[in-house]
């Protein structure tokens, strides 16, 4: 999975994960591939968190200049968060996106991070 991820050419300036061990381990495993300048954890990415809190946290990081963020979290939370961010009519409709451990999804936003405006760039399944 690491070579496939590296072939996408994605570089993050922040790798943000849930503080739970498995998410931190996955973040740290992928860090050399995405080369983030900063590694952080956030309780807003735990499975019981409110996706709105996660969005607020991502917006706060974006306001600090972190515009290429790799997020490492858990199911079903990641599916809910992705549904919140995906643009209607995109390659994946609500409920169609399935995350396996570790699925990687890259989203692009034309005018910064906003709800329902993410365009899927690529997805990698294990």
C-alpha positions in Angstrom: 0.0 0.0 0.0 2.9 2.4 0.7 4.3 2.3 -2.8 0.8 2.8 -4.3 0.2 5.8 -2.0 3.6 7.2 -2.9 2.9 6.9 -6.6 0.0 9.4 -6.2 2.5 12.2 -5.5 0.5 13.6 -2.6 2.5 15.7 -0.2 0.8 16.9 3.1 1.9 19.8 5.2 0.0 18.3 8.2 -0.8 14.7 9.2 -3.7 14.7 11.7 -4.9 11.6 13.4 -7.2 10.4 16.2 -5.2 10.0 19.4 -6.2 6.3 19.4 -3.2 4.0 18.9 -4.2 2.4 15.6 -4.8 5.8 13.9 -1.5 7.2 15.3 0.4 4.1 14.1 -1.1 4.4 10.6 -0.3 8.1 10.5 3.3 7.4 11.5 3.5 4.6 8.9 2.4 6.9 6.1 4.3 10.0 7.3 7.4 9.2 5.2 5.2 8.8 2.1 3.3 12.1 2.5 6.2 14.1 4.1 4.2 16.3 6.4 6.0 19.1 8.3 3.8 18.5 11.3 2.2 15.5 13.0 -0.7 16.1 15.4 -3.6 14.3 17.1 -7.1 15.4 17.6 -10.0 14.1 19.8 -12.3 15.5 17.1 -11.3 12.5 15.0 -12.3 9.8 17.4 -15.1 7.4 16.5 -17.6 9.0 19.0 -16.8 12.6 17.9 -19.1 14.9 16.1 -18.1 15.3 12.4 -18.9 19.0 12.8 -16.2 19.3 15.4 -13.8 17.6 13.0 -14.7 20.1 10.3 -14.2 23.0 12.7 -10.7 21.6 13.6 -9.8 21.2 9.9 -10.9 24.7 9.2 -8.8 26.0 12.1 -5.7 24.2 10.7 -6.5 25.6 7.2 -6.7 29.1 8.7 -3.1 28.5 10.1 -1.9 27.8 6.5 -2.2 24.0 6.5 -4.0 23.4 3.2 -2.8 19.8 2.4 -3.9 17.7 5.4 -3.7 14.0 5.7 -6.4 12.7 8.1 -6.2 9.4 9.9 -9.3 8.3 11.7 -11.7 5.3 12.2 -14.8 3.8 10.7 -17.7 4.6 10.6 -16.6 8.2 11.5 -14.4 8.5 8.3 -17.3 7.6 6.1 -19.6 10.2 7.8 -16.9 12.8 7.5 -16.2 12.0 3.8 -20.0 12.2 3.1 -20.0 15.6 4.7 -17.2 16.8 2.5 -18.0 15.2 -0.8 -19.6 17.4 -3.6 -23.0 16.1 -4.7 -22.7 14.5 -8.1 -19.1 13.5 -7.5 -17.7 10.1 -8.3 -19.0 8.8 -4.9 -22.6 9.5 -3.8 -23.6 9.5 -0.1 -23.6 5.9 1.1 -21.6 4.6 -1.8 -18.1 5.2 -0.3 -16.7 2.2 1.7 -13.6 2.5 3.7 -11.5 -0.5 4.5 -8.4 -0.4 6.7 -6.5 1.5 5.3 -8.4 3.1 2.5 -6.9 6.4 1.3 -9.1 9.1 -0.3 -7.8 12.4 -1.7 -10.2 15.3 -2.0 -9.6 18.7 -3.6 -11.4 21.9 -2.8 -11.6 24.8 -5.2 -12.1 27.5 -2.7 -10.9 26.1 0.6 -12.4 23.5 2.8 -16.2 23.7 2.7 -19.1 21.3 3.3 -20.2 19.4 0.2 -17.5 20.8 -2.1 -14.8 18.1 -2.1 -13.8 16.6 -5.4 -12.4 13.1 -5.3 -8.9 13.0 -6.8 -8.1 9.4 -6.1 -8.9 6.5 -3.9 -6.8 3.5 -2.9 -8.1 0.4 -1.3 -5.9 -2.3 0.4 
